[in-house]
Amino acid sequence: MNRMQDRVALITGAASGIGSACALRFAEEGAAIAGIDVGESPDERWRRACEVAPKHLFARADVRDDAAIGEIVARVRRELGRIDVLVNSAGTAGGGAVHEMAPEEFERVIGINLTGTFIPCRHVLRVMLEQRSGSIVNIASIEGLQGAEGGSSYNASKGGVVLLTRSMAMDYARVGIRVNAVCPGFIETPMFDAIWGMGGLEEVRDKIREAHQLGRFGKATEIADAALFLASDESSFITGQALAVDGGFTAGHRFGVARLMGLE
Ligand SMILES: NC(=O)c1ccc[n+]([C@@H]2O[C@H](COP(=O)([O-])OP(=O)(O)OC[C@H]3O[C@@H](n4cnc5c(N)ncnc54)[C@H](O)[C@@H]3O)[C@@H](O)[C@H]2O)c1
């Protein structure tokens, strides 16, 4: 219950889904929490996190807004004293056939998911450099590790997040800063609820669920547990990794052989 005692965690996308689940999990472990989100009303989980955390702060901003994020990072440091952990969870769904996609839509997805990871990193790294310690956890996706039909802009953005993670891990390793990514499978959040309405995706929902070897979709709390591990000292020798938390989605292909062996 005290793996994050005396630590300060800044979380983007903190108002919903995986971001608010991280806020609550970190607060339960003793962290002071700061949240950034473009949305106005944080969900119930963020509100519970604030009740548990020793200190909390929420600021409304777009992660693509360099000046605003810079100001918020300065405020977090002023009001909460330091920044030990940054979780980049703000993100948007996207994708579709490339030949039908407007450049503005491609740039919107890259802007929020990739540039919106880079900008908070760029400001928080300056604080962590002074402290000579810190842990950054970027929420990427299994779709940043491998291709997926219809993924285009989203996959490109998350693939970028994975390589940005690895590059930063190398650059900052010798100054005490670790950088890792969590790559979730399909996780039940408001974003997840929204994607089934896109382009008739509902039709392939069962197939996508079955591609998770555990036979179900994931929960935001399961991603928060992995983020907590990567943020905490328990992962002190881990940096530059992209950890798939995906119920086995990226483990391989299922043809029914396990069933033939009596394992279903
Ligand atoms: N849910 C899934 O199946 C899934 C799978 C893999 C990866 N992810 C990733 O996990 C992260 C969190 O997603 P989620 O499922 O919790 O979705 P969510 O929609 O519940 O939460 C995302 C949050 O990001 C905020 N946000 C969006 N654009 C923003 C911007 N420009 N500036 C600041 N905040 C912004 C939203 O307001 C929202 O509160 C995303 O990066 C997403 O790509 C989700």
The ligand as an ORCA input file, in Angstrom:
! r2SCAN-3c Opt
* xyz 0 1
  N      -9.213      1.298    -24.507
  C      -8.434      0.556    -25.283
  O      -8.858     -0.494    -25.813
  C      -7.005      0.976    -25.542
  C      -6.151      0.035    -26.125
  C      -4.828      0.374    -26.377
  C      -4.372      1.633    -26.031
  N      -5.214      2.543    -25.468
  C      -4.678      3.855    -25.151
  O      -4.872      4.140    -23.799
  C      -4.940      5.543    -23.611
  C      -6.173      5.867    -22.780
  O      -7.320      5.488    -23.506
  P      -8.705      5.095    -22.806
  O      -9.151      3.828    -23.402
  O      -8.562      5.253    -21.354
  O      -9.628      6.219    -23.461
  P     -10.570      7.329    -22.794
  O     -11.230      7.987    -23.942
  O     -11.398      6.728    -21.724
  O      -9.528      8.334    -22.111
  C      -8.698      9.160    -22.878
  C      -8.639     10.515    -22.192
  O      -7.721     11.326    -22.962
  C      -8.291     12.626    -23.014
  N      -7.778     13.328    -24.186
  C      -8.063     13.079    -25.494
  N      -7.446     13.959    -26.265
  C      -6.763     14.803    -25.440
  C      -5.940     15.930    -25.662
  N      -5.699     16.388    -26.889
  N      -5.392     16.534    -24.582
  C      -5.640     16.103    -23.336
  N      -6.421     15.047    -23.060
  C      -6.973     14.402    -24.114
  C      -9.795     12.397    -23.114
  O     -10.528     13.563    -22.767
  C      -9.995     11.252    -22.162
  O     -10.275     11.710    -20.857
  C      -4.980      6.159    -25.020
  O      -3.701      6.624    -25.355
  C      -5.368      4.987    -25.880
  O      -4.910      5.141    -27.205
  C      -6.520      2.232    -25.207
*
